[in-house]
Amino acid sequence: MADLSPVPDYAGLMRLDGRGFIVLGAGQGMGRQSSHALAQMGAKVFCVDVEMERAEQVAAEVDGIPWVADITKRADVQALVDEAGRAMGSIGGIVDIVGVSGWSEVLEIDDEEWDWQFDMVLRHAYLISQIGGRAMKDTGGGTMVFIASVSGLTAAPNHAHYGAAKAGLMAWMQSVAIELAPYGIRANCVAPGTILTPRMEALFDEKRKAINNAAVPLGHMGVPSDIAGAVLFLSAPISGFVSGRTLVVDGGVDADFPYDPM
């Protein structure tokens, strides 16, 4: 029997024309590249950063809307979601990039550092998915993409609190995906390996870069645009049957065989 099923416009399924996206942490690195990726596919981008100068710069680059907020504060998140809805007509997607790693040994982490780490990784994801989810529920659905980390999938030596928070983020995302699915909302994570963001570029000398490059089966660390590509895929209609998943983007490190293959 001949296959007569319709063939979609696959290129068209990457388009985001007419959709408004909130990008948290839009000012640099993965957030800036994700803003560009979404905008190139036709989205209007609401560019949120903790520093107005960075928000304004990326907004100017992508013809977006700048906004400054402390996204660990409920009032700030409510205000940005309200304004994004007014400015863009509706919210069709959310991309949450924010998540800085602290570095401490397990026996040395104190309560203040623990609380800070979970705020920097998880609290804002809780707030934006709840407040933004309500807005998307009322306007027909959308997508959420959170930046997790391979540190939440394996051991995280000397940054265990970061790994624990990222593991929590992935668990949170799965529940969000199931609970909000009836409202047409998809939720997914991207778990980067070592990515040469501006912050990591500043921290890594050439020796450290060489060590990390050698650990990657593809032979090099990632760059922010590698993550933006994954964000775009999970935000676009082409991934319309993908929800509750974590996409690992680490150059094959997670898949590598750790023992001598003889």
C-alpha positions as CSV (number, residue, x, y, z in Angstrom):
1,M,0.0,0.0,0.0
2,A,1.3,3.4,-1.0
3,D,2.2,5.9,1.8
4,L,-0.2,8.8,1.2
5,S,0.4,10.6,4.5
6,P,0.9,14.3,4.1
7,V,4.4,15.7,4.1
8,P,4.8,18.7,6.3
9,D,6.6,21.9,5.5
10,Y,9.6,21.0,7.7
11,A,11.4,24.3,7.2
12,G,8.1,26.0,8.1
13,L,7.9,24.0,11.3
14,M,11.0,25.9,12.5
15,R,9.3,29.2,12.1
16,L,8.1,31.2,15.1
17,D,6.4,34.1,13.3
18,G,4.0,36.1,15.5
19,R,5.0,34.4,18.7
20,G,6.3,36.3,21.7
21,F,9.1,34.8,23.8
22,I,10.4,35.7,27.2
23,V,14.2,35.0,27.6
24,L,15.5,35.1,31.1
25,G,19.2,35.8,31.2
26,A,19.2,37.2,27.7
27,G,22.1,39.6,28.1
28,Q,25.0,37.4,27.2
29,G,26.2,33.9,26.4
30,M,23.5,31.3,25.9
31,G,20.8,33.8,26.5
32,R,22.0,36.2,23.9
33,Q,22.5,33.5,21.3
34,S,19.1,32.0,22.1
35,S,17.5,35.5,21.6
36,H,19.1,35.7,18.2
37,A,18.0,32.2,17.2
38,L,14.4,32.8,18.2
39,A,14.3,36.2,16.5
40,Q,15.8,34.9,13.3
41,M,12.8,32.5,13.1
42,G,10.4,35.4,13.4
43,A,9.7,35.5,17.2
44,K,9.4,38.7,19.2
45,V,11.8,38.5,22.1
46,F,11.3,40.0,25.6
47,C,14.9,40.3,26.7
48,V,15.3,40.0,30.5
49,D,18.5,40.5,32.4
50,V,19.6,41.7,35.8
51,E,21.6,44.5,34.2
52,M,19.7,47.0,32.0
53,E,22.7,47.7,29.8
54,R,22.9,44.1,28.8
55,A,19.2,43.8,28.3
56,E,19.1,46.9,26.1
57,Q,22.1,45.7,24.0
58,V,20.7,42.4,23.1
59,A,17.2,43.8,22.6
60,A,18.7,46.3,20.1
61,E,20.4,43.4,18.3
62,V,17.2,41.4,17.9
63,D,14.6,44.2,17.7
64,G,13.3,43.0,21.0
65,I,12.1,44.5,24.3
66,P,14.5,45.1,27.2
67,W,13.5,44.5,30.8
68,V,15.5,44.4,34.0
69,A,14.4,42.2,36.9
70,D,15.5,40.1,39.9
71,I,13.9,36.9,38.8
72,T,14.2,35.3,42.2
73,K,11.6,37.7,43.4
74,R,7.9,36.9,42.8
75,A,6.9,40.5,42.3
76,D,9.5,41.0,39.7
77,V,8.5,37.9,37.7
78,Q,4.9,38.8,37.9
79,A,5.7,42.3,36.6
80,L,7.8,41.1,33.7
81,V,5.2,38.5,32.7
82,D,2.4,41.1,32.8
83,E,4.5,43.6,30.7
84,A,5.6,40.9,28.2
85,G,1.9,40.0,27.6
86,R,1.0,43.6,27.1
87,A,4.0,44.4,24.8
88,M,3.8,41.2,22.7
89,G,0.1,40.5,22.7
90,S,0.6,37.1,24.2
91,I,3.4,34.8,25.5
92,G,4.1,31.8,23.3
93,G,7.3,30.7,24.9
94,I,9.7,31.0,27.8
95,V,13.4,30.3,27.8
96,D,15.1,30.3,31.2
97,I,18.9,30.4,30.9
98,V,19.8,31.6,34.4
99,G,22.0,29.4,36.6
100,V,25.4,30.2,37.9
101,S,27.5,27.5,39.6
102,G,29.2,28.0,43.0
103,W,32.3,25.9,43.8
104,S,32.8,24.4,47.2
105,E,33.5,20.9,48.6
106,V,30.6,19.0,50.2
107,L,32.0,19.4,53.7
108,E,32.5,23.1,53.3
109,I,29.2,24.3,51.8
110,D,27.4,26.5,54.3
111,D,23.6,27.3,54.6
112,E,23.9,30.7,52.9
113,E,25.8,29.2,49.9
114,W,23.3,26.4,49.6
115,D,20.3,28.8,49.6
116,W,22.0,31.1,47.1
117,Q,22.7,28.2,44.8
118,F,19.1,26.9,44.8
119,D,17.8,30.5,44.2
120,M,20.2,30.9,41.3
121,V,19.2,27.6,39.7
122,L,15.7,26.6,40.8
123,R,13.6,29.4,42.4
124,H,13.3,31.5,39.3
125,A,12.3,28.4,37.2
126,Y,9.6,27.7,39.8
127,L,8.3,31.3,39.6
128,I,8.4,31.8,35.8
129,S,6.8,28.4,35.1
130,Q,4.0,29.1,37.5
131,I,3.4,32.7,36.6
132,G,4.2,32.4,32.9
133,G,2.3,29.1,32.8
134,R,-0.9,30.8,34.0
135,A,-0.5,33.4,31.2
136,M,0.1,30.8,28.5
137,K,-2.8,28.7,29.8
138,D,-5.1,31.7,29.2
139,T,-3.9,32.3,25.7
140,G,-3.7,28.8,24.2
141,G,-0.4,27.3,25.3
142,G,3.2,27.5,24.4
143,T,6.6,26.2,25.3
144,M,9.1,26.3,28.1
145,V,12.8,25.5,27.9
146,F,15.0,25.5,30.9
147,I,18.8,25.2,30.8
148,A,19.8,22.4,33.1
149,S,23.3,20.8,33.2
150,V,25.1,17.5,32.9
151,S,26.1,18.2,36.5
152,G,22.5,17.3,37.4
153,L,22.9,13.9,35.7
154,T,26.2,12.7,37.1
155,A,28.4,13.4,40.1
156,A,29.3,17.1,40.5
157,P,32.6,17.2,42.4
158,N,33.2,20.5,44.2
159,H,29.9,21.8,43.0
160,A,27.5,19.3,44.4
161,H,24.9,21.9,45.5
162,Y,24.8,23.1,41.9
163,G,24.3,19.5,40.6
164,A,21.6,18.9,43.2
165,A,19.8,22.1,42.1
166,K,20.0,21.2,38.4
167,A,18.7,17.7,39.1
168,G,15.8,19.4,40.9
169,L,15.2,21.6,37.9
170,M,14.9,18.6,35.6
171,A,12.5,16.9,38.0
172,W,10.5,20.1,38.3
173,M,10.4,20.4,34.5
174,Q,8.9,16.9,34.1
175,S,6.1,17.6,36.5
176,V,5.4,21.0,34.8
177,A,5.3,19.2,31.5
178,I,2.7,16.7,32.7
179,E,0.5,19.1,34.7
180,L,0.4,21.7,31.9
181,A,0.1,19.4,28.9
182,P,-3.7,19.7,28.9
183,Y,-3.3,23.4,28.4
184,G,-1.1,23.0,25.3
185,I,2.1,23.8,27.1
186,R,5.3,21.8,26.5
187,A,8.2,21.9,28.9
188,N,11.8,20.6,28.3
189,C,15.3,21.1,29.4
190,V,18.7,21.4,27.7
191,A,21.6,20.0,29.7
192,P,24.9,21.5,28.4
193,G,28.3,20.1,29.0
194,T,31.2,22.5,29.3
195,I,30.3,25.5,27.2
196,L,32.7,28.4,26.5
197,T,30.4,31.2,27.6
198,P,32.0,34.6,28.2
199,R,32.3,33.7,31.9
200,M,34.0,30.4,31.2
201,E,36.3,32.1,28.7
202,A,37.5,34.4,31.5
203,L,38.1,31.5,33.9
204,F,39.9,29.0,31.6
205,D,43.5,29.4,30.6
206,E,44.8,27.6,27.5
207,K,46.0,24.6,29.5
208,R,42.5,24.1,31.1
209,K,40.9,24.6,27.7
210,A,43.1,21.9,26.2
211,I,42.3,19.4,29.1
212,N,38.6,20.0,28.6
213,N,38.8,19.7,24.8
214,A,40.6,16.4,25.1
215,A,37.7,15.0,27.3
216,V,35.1,15.6,24.6
217,P,34.7,12.9,21.9
218,L,34.1,15.5,19.3
219,G,37.4,17.1,20.2
220,H,36.3,20.5,21.5
221,M,34.1,22.2,24.1
222,G,30.8,23.7,23.0
223,V,29.9,27.3,22.4
224,P,26.8,29.2,23.3
225,S,25.3,28.9,19.8
226,D,25.3,25.1,20.3
227,I,22.8,25.5,23.2
228,A,20.8,28.1,21.3
229,G,20.2,25.6,18.5
230,A,18.8,23.1,21.0
231,V,16.7,25.8,22.5
232,L,15.3,26.7,19.1
233,F,14.5,23.1,18.3
234,L,12.6,22.6,21.6
235,S,10.8,25.9,21.1
236,A,9.6,25.4,17.6
237,P,6.7,23.5,16.2
238,I,9.0,20.9,14.7
239,S,9.5,19.4,18.2
240,G,5.7,19.5,18.8
241,F,5.6,15.9,20.2
242,V,8.5,16.4,22.6
243,S,7.7,17.3,26.2
244,G,9.1,16.4,29.6
245,R,12.6,15.6,28.1
246,T,16.1,16.7,28.8
247,L,18.3,17.0,25.7
248,V,22.0,16.6,26.6
249,V,24.3,18.8,24.5
250,D,27.9,17.9,25.5
251,G,29.7,16.7,22.4
252,G,29.3,13.0,23.4
253,V,30.9,13.1,26.8
254,D,27.8,11.6,28.5
255,A,27.7,8.7,26.0
256,D,31.5,7.9,26.1
257,F,32.7,4.5,27.3
258,P,34.8,5.2,30.4
259,Y,36.9,2.1,30.4
260,D,39.8,0.8,28.2
261,P,38.0,-0.9,25.2
262,M,40.9,-3.4,24.9
